[in-house]
Amino acid sequence: MSALNIEPKKVFDFFKLIASVPHGSDNTAQITELCCKFARQRGLEYYCDKLGNVIIYKNASCGYESDEPVILQGHLDMVTVKTADCLKDLEKDGLDLKTDGKYLWAEGTSLGADDGIAVAMVLAVLDSDAIKHPPIEAVFTINEETGMDGAQFLDASKLDGKTMLNIDSEVEGVITCGCAGGAHVLAQFPLNSNTEELYCTELNISGLIGGHSGNEIHKNRANSNILMGKLLGEINAKTALRLVSINGGEKDNAIANASSCTIAFDEADRNVVLDAVLSFAKCSYEKYSSTDPEMDISVTEIGKTNVSAVDVKTSGNIITALSTVPDGVQTMSPDIEGLVESSLNLGVATTEGDTISLSFCLRSSATDEMAKMQSKLSEIITLNGGTVTVGGEYPAWEYKKDSVLREKAIAAYESLYATKPKLDVIHAGLECGLFADKIKDLDCISFGPNIPDIHTTNEKLDVASTQRVWEFLLKLLQSL
């Protein structure tokens, strides 16, 4: 296999090797074997679990034998997307890498620099006899992109290290020192429906910006599901409504940008309903003029038709729940200015058969605040006749006020670039949270090179940035 002829050569050669085998989430068998084969060929001790997680061990270099082990960690899977005209089968084929010396990309597909560059860097460290380092425990996990299952079920007893370098960030010069934990909450309301001829109207909310419920929750954008709940609440206060259906949003971790709802009511209250919608729309347009300038709230009269509608009491309960559930930012961090500590997002509302379901994504970097949000949400749902199921929980990686590793990382960065790195805590999940939950007193940071447009066919890896992050990694390893 020909080299890419860009520096650091070993790192990019290993990246090309990784890219030569398919390694999308849930399709990591070949890259797992690649890592195991790498260890066998070099006589390195390794462990591979039944899921496909791999740990490779390397003894300390000369002079570092008495140091504590350091964990180097990245994930093996990538998000696989391709352009409409790309003929590759990403379940079977590798990637076609291209470079102009400034950037590295894959022709017609995503690149998988998230997190292939971490794997490549760690393999390059393990492959070298010249790099100075403490004992190394290199941890490669699977399926980070689809729920962090690899990290969740990894046997941490196989690790002795209390210091971990996670190379899974996409902005150079930023050292991540904490992240939010999360949970998914599913609320379900059984429907007591009857089919009869009723006067119906369809409500639609569309044109919202939406966005990621972690990275963009602080921007106070409108959530179409929450808006629909408040609209229904205002109408229901004026005339008794019967719900026919409500649907909105696509994923619980995305701010819903469009919702629709069909309602039935007494035809004599037609003007009351229309006036309520117009008044609500006017107020909403003003409130969200900056965040959601293309918002559109519309009403379409269906007229009398045979529909299966929920009874008035059950409809009222569901509307009460929809119009009162908390949404958006709940608390801000007391330690880090401007950081969202806790948030809640109603991402999806669906009507299927005899059930209306509401799917929420909860995030918090404080365990007690997560518990408070779950309790408050559950109380609202259950008081209004619904049931609550909590799943997909992952722990927060709480910011350590005192971190030896963080101080060493800052010092290493300053010695190289004569400036301080930015310290950050993100309102989204990282595998570091799962490791911190498994390993008592773990001291951890996350960093990485610039990777614009990750998870898209425009994904690129900044070559010069990769060179600097590699230099930083080697400097940090020497100082641990």
MINU-409424 format. One record per atom (N, C-alpha, C, O): residue in one letter; x, z, y. Coordinates in steps of 0.02 Angstrom, whole numbers, plus 50000, padded with zeros to 5 digits. Layout:
AXZY...
// end
This chain:
M500425000049940M500005000050000M500445000050062M500885004350069S500334995450107S500754994750166S500615000550214S500065003150217A501135002450253A501065007850301A500735005250365A500704999250377L500475010050405L500165008050468L500685007150523L500535004150575N501295009650512N501845008850560N501705012050627N501885009350679I501375017850625I501285021850685I501495029050667I501425031250610E501735032550717E501975039350706E501425044450721E500995043350763P501455050150687P501925052150633P501775048450568P501225048550543K502285045050543K502205040350488K501885043450426K501425040650397K502135049350406K501865052550346K501125054050353K500735053050307V500945056450412V500235058250424V499795052150417V499285052350383F499985046750450F499565040750448F499595037250380F499115033950361D500145037850345D500165035150277D499685038850231D499335035750190F499665045450238F499185049250197F498465047750219F498015047650178F498365046750284F497685045050307F497465038350276F496895037650255K497925033550272K497745027150242K497605028050168K497155024750141L497975032350134L497845033650063L497145036650055L496765034550010I496975041450096I496305044450094I495765039250106I495255039150071A495885034850154A495395029750172A495305024450118A494825020650118S495775024250071S495745019050018S495235020649964S495065016349923V494985026949963V494485028849913V493845030849949V493875033650004P493265029649919P492635031849950P492605039449951P492775042749902H492375042250007H492335049550011H491785051850059H491875056550097G491215048450055G490635050950092G490385057350061G490545058950004S489985061050099S489695067250072S489335065850007S489005060749999D489395070549959D489105069949892D489415064249851D489145062249800N489985061749874N490335056449838N491085057549844N491465053049864T491305063549827T491995065649841T492435066349779T492985068949783A492185063949722A492575064849660A493255061549665A493755064449642Q493295055549693Q493935052049695Q494435055349743Q495035055649728I494195057849800I494675061049846I494875067949820I495435070149833T494435071249784T494625077449751T495185076249701T495685079849700E495115070949660E495635069349612E496275067149647E496825068449622L496205063649704L496795061649742L497205067849761L497825067749756C496875073149783C497225079249803C497545082749743C498105085249747C497175082849688C497445086049627C498055082249602C498555085149582K498005075649603K498575071449581K499175072549626K499745072949602F499055073049691F499585074349739F499955080749719F500575080849719A499585086049703A499895092449684A500285091849619A500845094449614R499995088549570R500325087749505R500985084049512R501495085949483Q500975078749551Q501575074549559Q502155078449592Q502735076749582R501985083549632R502495087249668R502635094149637R503015098149664G502315095349580G502425101649546G502155107649584G502405113249576L501635106549624L501335112049663L500755115049624L500355111449593E500705121549626E500145124949594E499505123149632E499495122649693Y498955122049594Y498335120449628Y497745123049588Y497795124649529Y497175123349622Y496555125649591Y495995120849613Y495945119249672C495595118649566C495025114249581C494415117249548C494395118249487D493895118649588D493295121649559D492815116249535D492945110249545K492265118249505K491795113449476K491435109249529K491165103949513L491425111549592L491115107749645L491565102049669L491315096849692G492215103049664G492695098149689G493105100649748G493485096849777N493025107149766N493485110149814N494175110649783N494245111649723V494695109849825V495385110149800V495785114949843V495735114949905I496175119149811I496665123449845I497355121749818I497455121849757I497825120049862I498515118649842I498965123849873I498925125349932Y499405126649832Y499845132049855Y500565129349861Y500795125549820K500905131549914K501605129849922K501985136049946K501765139549991N502565137149915N502985142849934N503255142050004N503285136450031A503445147550034A503725147550102A504385143750104A504755143450054S504525140850161S505185137750171S505705143250182S505525149050194C506335141450178C506885146250183C506835150150249C506785147250303G506865156750243G506835161050302G506135163850316G506055168350358Y505635161150281Y504945163350292Y504645166650230Y504035167550226E505065168350182E504825170850118E504435177350124E503985178650084S504595181450172S504265188050178S503635187650221S503285192750229D503475181750248D502885181050291D502245180950250D502255179150191E501695182750281E501035182350249E500825175050244E501015171050286P500425173350192P500205166350185P499755164150243P499415168250274V499775157750257V499325154850306V498875149750270V499115145850229I498245149950287I497765145150258I497705139150304I497565139950364L497825133150278L497705126950315L497075123750286L497035122850225Q496595122150328Q495935120250301Q495625114250336Q495655113550397G495345109850295G494955104150319G494475102050265G494525104450208H494005097650281H493525095450230H493635088250208H493875084050247L493465086950145L493615080450114L493105075050129L493275069150127D492485076950144D491965071850151D491925069150222D492135072450270M491645063250228M491535060050293M490815057650298M490465057050248V490595056350359V489945053150371V490045045650365V490445042750402T489695042550319T489775035350307T489215031350339T488635031750318V489385027550390V488925022750421V489275016150430V489885015850434K488885010750432K489185004150440K488744999750483K488145001150492T489034994450510T488654989750551T488194985550506T488284985150446A487704982450538A487204978650501A487504972950461A487244971050409D488064970050486D488364964250452D488934966150406D489264961750377C489064972550398C489614974750354C489384974450281C488854977150264L489774971250239L489594970250169L489864975550122L489754975250062K490214980450148K490514985650106K489974989950073K489444991150101D490124992150013D489734997249980D490125003749987D490615004949951L489915008050034L490305014050049L490275019249995L490605024449999E489865018049944E489865022449885E490445020549839E490645024649797K490705014449846K491215011949800K491855009649835K492395009849805D491805007549896D492375004349930D492725009149978D492435013850004G493375007649989G493745011150041G493635007850108G493195003550115L494015010050158L493935007650226L494475002550244L495015002650215D494324998250291D494814993450318D495064996150385D494724995550436L495654999050384L495925002150445L496244996950490L496574992350467K496144997950555K496444993650606K496754998150660K496505003550674T497294995650691T497594999350747T497884994550797T498134989150780D497854996650861D498204992950913D498774997150941D499064995650993G498945002450904G499465006950926G499215012650969G499525017950972K498645011551002K498355016751045K497815020551007K497755026651011Y497415016750969Y496875019750929Y496905017150858Y497185011850844L496605020950814L496505018850744L495755018750733L495405023250754W495505013550699W494795013050684W494695009550617W495185007150587A494085009350594A493925005850532A493464999950548A492975000650584E493614994350520E493244988250534E492544988650503E492464988950442G492024988750546G491334988450524G491034994950498G490454995150479T491435000350499T491185006750472T491425012550515T491835011750560S491165018450499S491455024550528S492155025450500S492325022650448L492555029450535L493265030150517L493385036150471L493835035950429G492995041450479G493115047350439G493715051350462G493995055250423A493915050550526A494435054850553A494195062050554A494595066750551D493545062950559D493225069350546D493035069550472D492505066950456D493435072350427D493995076650443D494615074250405D495045078150384G494645067450395G495205064750358G495875066050390G496375066550355I495885066750457I496535067950489I496795074850472I497395075950470A496335079650461A496555086350440A496875086050371A497405088850360V496545082550325V496805081950257V497485078550258V497945080550223A497545073250298A498175069650303A498735074050330A499295073950304M498585077850383M499095082250412M499315087550362M499915088950356V498845090450327V499025095850280V499425093050222V499905096150199L499225087150196L499615084050143L500325082550166L500805083250128A500395080450229A501065078850256A501495085250260A502095085050247V501175090850277V501545097250277V501755099050206V502335100950194L501295098450159L501445100250089L501975095650059L502345097750014D502005089550083D502475084550055D503185085350080D503655082850050S503265088950135S503925089350167S504325095450145S504055100850133D504985094350139D505435099850126D505815101950189D506225106450188A505665098450245A506025099750307A505625104150356A505915107250400I504965104350347I504545108150393I504605115650378I504585117650320K504675119650430K504725126850423K504025129950424K503625128350468H503885134250375H503215137050370H503195143150325H503625143950282P502705147550334P502585153050287P502295150350222P502205144250216P502155154650173P501795152250114P501135149050135P500785151450180I500965143450103I500375139650123I499855139650068I500015138750009E499225140650088E498645139650046E498225134250079E497865135650127A498275128250053A497925122550083A497245121750050A497195120649989V496715122350090V496035122350064V495675116150087V495595114850147F495445112150038F495075106050052F494365106850023F494285107449963T493865106950067T493175108250045T492765101850045T492945096950078I492225101950007I491785096150002I491135097350042I490955102950058N490805091850058N490115091850085N490025096250146N489505099650152E490515096350190E490435099950253E489885096750295E489495100250328E489855090150294E489395086550338E488655087350318E488215085950358T488525089550258T487835090050234T487625097150218T487175098250177G487945102150249G487735108950238G488285113850221G488145119750209M488915111550222M489485115950209M489455119350141M489665125150134D489185115750091D489115118650025D489785120549993D489845125549959G490295116350006G490945117749976G491215124449999G491425128549958A491225125550064A491475131850091A491025137650070A491275143250058Q490385136450067Q489915141850050Q490035144549980Q489995150649969F490195140149933F490265142349863F490995142849840F491115143949780L491465142049885L492175142749867L492325149949847L492085154649879D492725150749795D492925157349772D493515159649815D494085157549805A493365164049863A493875166349910A494385170949878A494895172449909S494245173349817S494745177549783S495375173649765S495885176549748K495325167049770K495905162849756K496375162549817K496905159249813L496195165849871L496585165649933L496835172649951L496475177549946D497465172949972D497755179249995D497845179350071D497925184650100G497825173550102G497945173050174G497415176350216G496825176450197K497625179150273K497165182050322K497205178350389K496895180350438T497585172950389T497665168650448T497475161550428T497725158950379M497035158350467M496805151750448M496815146950507M496585148550562L497095141050494L497085135550543L496605130250516L496755126850467N496045129550549N495545124450533N495665118550579N495675119250640I495755112650550I495905106650591I495285102150590I495285096750561D494755104550623D494125100950621D493785100850689D493175101450694S494195100150742S493925099350809S494095092350834S494555089150808E493725089950884E493795082950904E494015082050976E493995076451002V494235087451008V494475086951077V495155090451082V495195096451071E495665086651098E496335089551104E496375094451162E496045093551213G496775099551153G496875104351207G496355109851209G496375114251252V495895109751161V495385114951155V495495118751090V495535115751036I495555125251095I495615129451036I494955133151027I494765137251069T494615131650973T493975134850960T494095141550926T494485142050878C493755146650951C493875153550928C493245156850901C493245162950888G492715153150893G492095156050867G491555150850866G491595145750900C491045152150826C490475147550823C489845151350805C489865156950780A489285148150817A488645151250800A488505150850726A488715146250691G488145155850702G487845155350636G487175151950642G486935150750698G486855150450586G486225146950591G485765148350533G485955151250482A485145146350542A484645146850490A484085141850504A483965140050561H483755139750451H483175135450457H482555139450439H482535142750386V482055139150481V481435142750468V480865137750462V480755133650507L480505138050406L479935133650395L479295137750399L479195142350360A478875136050448A478225139250455A477685134450429A477685128550447Q477235136950388Q476715132750360Q476025136050369Q475935142050357F475545131850390F474865134250401F474395130550354F474335124450358P474055134150310P473555130850267P472945128950309P472745132650354L472675123150295L472125120450336L471455121150299L471405119950239N470955122950337N470275123150311N469905117250344N469605118050396S469945111350312S469695105150342S469055102750310S468935103650251N468645099550352N468035096250329N468005089350359N468195088450417T467765084550321T467685077750346T466985076750374T466485077950340E466965074650437E466325073350470E466435068850530E467005067350548E465895066550560E465955062150618E466055066550680E465635070750696L466615065450715L466795069550773L467065065150829L467305059650816Y467035067650889Y467315064050946Y468065065850950Y468245071750955C468485060750948C469205061950943C469605058650998C469395053651028T470165061551012T470645059051062T471355060051035T471495064951001E471795055251050E472495055951030E472915057551091E472865054151142L473335062551085L473805064451138L474505062251117L474705063051059N474875059551164N475565057251150N476045059651204N475905059051264I476605062351183I477155064151228I477765060351204I477975061051146S478065056351248S478625052151228S479115051351286S479005053851342G479665047751273G480155046151325G480625051751342G480985051251392L480645057051301L481085062651316L481805061051293L481905056851249I482285064351323I482995063151307I483175065851238I483545062651201G482915071751220G483095074851156G483815077251157G484065079451208G484145076751099G484845078751094G484955083751038G484495085751003H485585085851031H485795090650979H485585097650999H485705099751056S485275101250953S485005107850970S485545113150978S485395118751000G486165111550962G486705116150974G487085114151037G487135118051085N487355108151036N487795105951090N487435104851156N487745105251209E486775103551154E486425101751216E485825106151232E485425104451275I485755111751196I485175116051207I485185119151276I484655120751304H485785120151305H485845123351370H485645118751428H485605121051485K485515112451414K485345107651467K484605107951486K484385104351531N484225112351452N483525113651469N483085107351468N482635106551508R483245102951421R482825097051413R482155098951380R482115103851343A481645094951393A480985096251365A480995095051290A481325090451266N480625099051253N480515098151181N479795095851173N479335099551192S479685089951145S479015087051142S478535091251100S477935091551114N478795094551047N478355098751006N478125104951044N477545106951039I478575107851082I478395113751123I477915111751178I477425115251191L478045106051211L477595103651263L476905102351235L476395103951266M476875099351175M476225097951144M475845104451131M475245104851142G476205109551108G475885115951096G475595118951159G475035121551159K475965118451214K475725121251278K475145117151304K474675119951333L475165110551296L474605106351316L473975108051277L473435108751306L474045108851212L473465110751171L473195117551192L472595118651192G473655122151209G473445128751231G473025128351294G472525131951300E473215124151341E472845123551403E472155120351392E471665122451421I472135115351348I471485112151333I471035117051296I470435117551311N471315120551247N470925125051206N470635130951246N470135133951227A470965132451302A470705137851345A470065135651381A469685139851406K469955129051383K469375126451419K468815124051373K468225124051392T469005121951312T468505119751263T468785120651193T469385119751182A468355122351147A468585123551078A468815117151046A468445112251041L469445117151023L469735111250991L469735111950915L469735117450887R469725106150883R469835105750810R470415100950799R470395095150820L470935103350767L471515099150754L471375094350697L471085096250646V471595088150706V471565083250653V472265082250624V472355082350563S472755081450667S473455080850645S473925081950703S473735080850761I474525084050688I475055084550738I475705082650704I475855085050649N476085078250736N476725076050709N477215074950766N477035072150818G477835077150757G478335076150809G479025078050786G479115082350742G479525074850815G480225076250799G480435073250734G480025071050693E481105073150723E481385070050663E481815074850622E481815074550561K482185079350656K482625084050621K482565090850655K482475091250716D482635096150615D482555102750646D483135104550691D483075109050733N483715101150684N484285102550727N484325097750786N484845097350819A483795093850798A483765089350855A483175091250899A482635092750874I483275091250965I482735092651012I482225087051008I482395081251020A481615088650991A481095083550979A480975079551043A480875082351097N480975072851036N480885068551095N480215064851097N480075061351145A479805065451045A479155062151044A478685065750996A478895067650941S478065066751017S477565070150974S476885067050987S476735064551041S476465067250935S475775064850942S475305069850909S475495073350862C474695070150934C474205074750907C473505071950915C473325069550969T473125072150862T472425069950866T471985076150864T472055080450820I471525076550912I471085082350917I470355080050918I470205074350937A469915084550898A469195083350901A468875088850943A469105094550942F468345087050980F468015091951023F467315089351040F467135083751023D466935093451075D466255091551096D466305085951147D466645086551197E465955080451134E465985074651179E465795076451250E466025073251297A465375081451258A465165083551325A465745086251366A465715086451427D466285088251332D466875090851366D467425085651377D467995087351390R467235079351370R467715073851376R468105074251442R468715073951442N467765075051498N468105075251563N468525081451572N469045081251605V468305086951542V468705093051544V469385091951511V469905093951538V469375088651453V469985087251417V470435082451456V471035083751463L470155077051481L470545072151518L470865075251580L471445073951595D470475079251616D470735082451677D471305087251659D471795087751696A471225090851603A471755095551582A472405091951565A472945094251582V472345086151532V472935082251515V473275079651578V473885080051585L472885077051626L473175074351687L473525079851727L474065078751754S473205085751731S473505091251768S474155093551735S474655094851768F474145094151668F474735096251631F475295091151640F475875092951649A475125084751636A475625079451643A475955079751712A476565079051717K475565080751764K475835080951832K476345086651838K476885085651865C476165092551814C476615098351818C477255097151777C477805099051798S477175094051717S477745092951674S478215087751703S478825088451699Y477945082451734Y478365077351765Y478795080551820Y479385078851827E478495085051858E478865088351912E479395093051884E479965093151907K479205096951833K479665101851805K480275098551773K480825101151779Y480175092851739Y480715089751702Y480955083151733Y481215078751699S480855082551799S481035076351833S481785074751828S481985068951827S482195079951825S482915078851821S483155078051750S483575073851736T482895082151704T483145082051635T482835076451594T483155073751549D482205074851607D481845069851567D481445065151611D480825065251610P481785061051651P481435056851700P480975051651671P480535049151706E481065049851607E480645044751575E480065047751535E479735044251496M479945054151544M479395057451507M478735053951519M478575052051576D478355053151465D477685050151471D477185054251430D477285055251370I476665056651462I476135060451429I475495056451436I475255055351492S475215054251381S474635049751383S474085052151337S474205056051291V473485049751350V472915051451310V472545044951293V472435040751336T472345044151230T471975038351207T471325040651175T471325044351126E470785038451203E470135040451175E469965036351114E469945030151116I469835039651060I469655036250997I468905035650991I468645030750965G468545040651016G467815040651011G467595043850947G467975047250913K466955042750931K466685045750870K466935042150808K466915036050804T467175046050760T467435043150698T467415048450644T467415054450658N467415046250582N467435050950526N468155053350515N468595049250500V468275059750523V468945062550515V468905069150477V468385072350474S469475070950448S469535077550417S469855082150468S470455081550482A469465086650496A469695090850550A469715098150528A469315100450488V470195101850556V470275108950542V469725112750579V469515110750633D469485118250550D468965122150582D469225125250647D469825125750658V468765127250690V468925129650757V469385135750755V469875136150793K469245140650711K469645146750710K470365145350688K470835147650720T470445141550634T471115139950610T471485135750663T472085136950675S471145131050693S471455127050746S471705131450803S472255130550828G471285136250823G471475140850876G472085144850859G472525145950901N472125147150797N472705151050775N473345146850778N473865149150801I473305140650752I473885136250752I474105134650823I474705134550838I473625133350866I473775131750936I474095137850970I474565137051010T473845143750956T474145149850985T474875150550963T475305152051004A475005149350899A475695149650875A476125144450909A476675145950932L475885138250912L476265132850942L476415134051016L476955132251040S475955137051051S476025137851123S476405144151142S476565145151201T476545148451093T476885154751110T477565155851075T477925160451092V477745151551026V478395152450994V478955151551044V478915147251088P479485155651039P480055154851084P480405148151072P480365145351017D480745145751123D481095139351117D481675139151165D481655142051220G482215135751145G482785134851188G483255140751189G483265144751141V483635141451243V484115146851249V483755153551252V483285154451290Q483985158351210Q483695165051208Q484155170251240Q483925174551277T484805169951225T485285174551256T485935170851270T486105166051236M486295173251320M486955170751338M487485175751315M487345181751311S488075173351301S488625177651278S488825182651331S488925180851389P488905188951312P489145194051360P489905193651368P490175196651415D490255190151324D490985189851325D491265183551358D491795183751390I490915177951349I491175171551373I490675168451421I490115166851402E490885167651483E490445165051535E490205158051518E490595153651500G489555156951524G489265150351514G489125148551442G488865143151428L489275153051394L489175151451323L488485153751301L488285159451312V488115149151270V487475150951240V487615155251178V487995153251134E487315161151176E487405165551118E486885164051064E487045163451005S486245163351085S485705162351037S485205157151062S485055156851122S484955153151016S484455148151035S483995146750976S484145148350918L483435143750992L482935142150942L482635135350959L482495133951018N482535131150908N482285124350920N481745122650869N481855122950809L481155120750894L480625118050851L480745110550845L480525106650887G481085108650792G481305101650786G480785097050757G480745091250778V480375099350709V479925094950673V479245098250665V479195104050645A478715094450679A478035096450664A477715090950621A477755085050640T477415092650565T477115087550522T476445089950495T476335095950486T476015085150482T475375086550449T475355082450385T475365076350386E475345086050329E475325082750263E474805086150220E474855092050205G474295082350200G473775085150157G473425090850191G473155090050246D473435096650159D473075102450186D473545107450218D473405113450219T474105104950246T474605109550276T474905106550340T475085100650343I474955110750391I475365109050450I476005113050445I475995119150435S476575109650451S477235112850444S477615112350509S477615107150543L477955117650527L478385117850585L479085119850562L479165125050530S479585115850579S480265117050556S480715118850615S480775114950662F481015124750612F481425127450666F482155127950646F482315129150588C482595126950695C483315128250686C483505133950733C483415133550793L483765139350704L483985145150742L484745145550740L485055144250689R485045147250798R485765147950802R485935154250842R485605155950891S486455157750820S486695163450859S487405165150837S487575164750778S487805167250885S488475169650870S488485177250863S489015180350857A487885180250865A487825187550856A487305188950802A486735186750807T487505192550750T487075193750693T486425197250712T485895195450687D486465202150757D485865205850776D485375201450814D484765202250807E485625196950855E485185192450892E484835187550846E484265185750857M485195185250794M484885180850745M484295184450711M483765181650702A484415190650693A483885194650661A483275195450707A482705195150684K483405196550771K482865197350819K482445191050825K481835191250827M482795185250828M482425178950833M481995177650772M481415175650778Q482285178850713Q481895177850652Q481295182450650Q480745180350630S481385188650670S480835193450669S480285191550718S479695191750700K480465189550778K479975187650829K479585181450807K478975181150814L479945176450781L479625170350759L479155171750701L478595169250699S479395175650653S478985177250594S478345180850614S477815179650586E478405185450662E477815189250684E477285184650714E476695185350699I477495180050757I477025175350788I476685171050735I476075170050737I477075168550688I476795164050637I476315167750591I475755165350579T476515173550566T476095177150517T475465179950550T474945180150518L475515182150612L474915184750647L474395179350657L473795180750666N474615173150654N474155167550664N474015163750599N473815157950600G474115167150542G473895164450478G474385160050442G474215156950392G475005159750466G475505155550434G475965159450388G475965165550387T476365155750350T476875158750307T477565156450331T477625151150361V478075160450317V478745159050341V479235158950283V479235163450240T479655153750281T480195153250232T480845152150269T480905147550309V481335156450255V481985155850288V482495153150237V482525155550181G482875148150257G483385145250213G483955142350253G483965142450314G484445139550216G485005136250248G485405140750294G485675138450345E485445147150277E485795151850322E486555151150315E486815150350259Y486895151450370Y487625151850369Y487845156650424Y487525157050477P488385160450413P488565165850458P488915163350521P489205157950523A488865167550572A489235166150634A489975167750624A490165172050584W490375164350661W491085165950666W491165169350734W491225166050785E491145175950734E491125179650797E491815179750830E492325180450798Y491795178850896Y492405178850937Y492755185550932Y492445190850941K493405185450916K493805191550911K494115192950979K494475188851007K493965198751006K494255200551071K495005201151067K495365199751115D495255203351009D495975203950998D496175199650939D495975200950882S496575194350952S496775189750900S497515188150907S497725185050956V497905190250858V498625188650858V498725181150853V499145178250888L498345177950809L498415170750800L498255166950864L498625162350882R497725168850898R497545165350960R498105165851011R498255160951045E498395171751017E498945172551066E499555168451046E499885165551090K499705168050982K500265163850960K500115156550972K500565152650990A499485154450962A499305147450974A499355145651047A499585140251065I499145150251090I499205149051162I499945148451182I500125143951220A500355152851155A501065152751172A501395146351147A501805143351183A501225144151087A501505137951060A501305131951102A501705127551115Y500675131851122Y500425126251163Y500775126151231Y500985120851255E500835132051262E501165132451327E501895130351324E502155127051369S502235132251269S502945130451263S503045122951257S503565120251277L502545119551228L502595112251220L502375108351282L502675103351300Y501845110851315Y501535106751367Y501495110051435Y501215107251482A501775116151441A501815119651506A501125120551537A501065120751599T500625121151497T499945122651522T499565126251467T499735125651408K499065130051486K498675133751437K498145129251406K497855124951440P497995130151342P497435126551311P496775129751334P496765135451357K496245126151327K495585128851341K495345132651278K495405130051223L495085138551288L494795142351232L494045141351233L493725141551286D493755140351174D493045138651171D492715142051112D493025143151060V492095143651120V491655145751065V491065140951066V490755140051119I490905137951010I490395132651010I489725135250983I489705139650940H489185132351009H488525134250987H488295129550931H487775126250936A488705129250880A488565125050821A488965128050764A489375132550775G488865125550703G489175128550645G489845125350627G489945119350635L490315129450604L490945127150576L491065130950511L490795136350500E491465127950467E491625131350404E491985137950416E491975142350373C492295138750473C492645144950489C492185150950481C492405156350460G491555150250499G491085155650493G491005158050421G490965164050408L490985153350374L490925155050304L491555158350278L491525163050238F492135155950300F492765159150279F492825166150309F493045170750275A492625166950372A492665173450404A492195178450370A492335184450369D491645175950342D491175180250306D491455182250238D491305187750214K491855177950208K492125179250142K492775183350143K492915187250098I493175182350196I493845185450198I493865190650254I493825189050313K493905196950234K493895202350282K494485201850331K495055200750310D494335202750395D494845202850448D495195196150456D495775195950479L494875190750438L495185184150446L495295182650520L494855183650561D495885180350536D496065178050603D496105170450600D496495167650561C495705167150640C495605159950631C495545156250697C495295159050746I495785150150699I495655145650755I495505138750727I495665137250670S495195134550769S495075127550751S495325123050807S495245124650866F495635117450789F495895112750838F495935105850806F495815105150746G496095100850846G496155094150819G496285089050874G496265090850933P496415082750856P496545077550906P495895074550933P495355075950908N495965070450983N495385066951012N495105061850963N495465057450939I494465062450948I494115057750903I493465055550937I492945058550925P493495050450980P492885048251014P492375045250964P492565042250914D491735046250980D491185043050944D491175044550869D491065040050828I491305050850851I491295052550779I490615051150749I490095051250783H490625049750684H490025048450644H489665041950663H489085041050647T490015037450698T489735030950716T490225025450697T490795026850679T489995019250701T490435013650686T490935012450743T491385008250736N490865016050798N491345015550853N491865021150851N492275021850896E491855025150798E492325030750792E493055028350795E493245023450763K493455031950835K494155030350844K494575036650841K494335042150857L495195035850820L495675041450820L496215039850871L496545034650866D496315044150919D496815043350971D497505044650941D497655050250919V497925039550939V498575040050906V499035044950942V499335049250910A499095044351008A499545048751046A499305056051041A499705060651036S498645056951042S498375063651035S498535066550966S498695072550960T498495062450915T498675064550847T499405066650844T499575071550811Q499825062950877Q500545064650879Q500655071550910Q501055075550885R500295072950964R500375079350999R500095085150957R500385090550954V499525084050925V499225089350884V499665090850824V499725096550803W499965085650795W500435086650740W501035090850763W501265095350728E501285089250822E501835093050851E501635100350862E502025104950849F501025101450886F500765108150897F500695111950831F500875117850827L500455108650780L500375111750714L501045114150687L501105119750663L501555109850692L502225111750667L502515117550707L502825122050678K502425117450773K502665122850815K502315129350797K502635134650794L501675129050786L501285135050770L501485137850702L501545143950694L501595133450653L501795135750586L502465139550589L502565144450554Q502915137250632Q503555140650640Q503495147550671Q503925151850660S502965148650710S502905154950746S502485160150710S502425165850733L502175158250653L501735162950619L502125168050576L501825172350544
// end
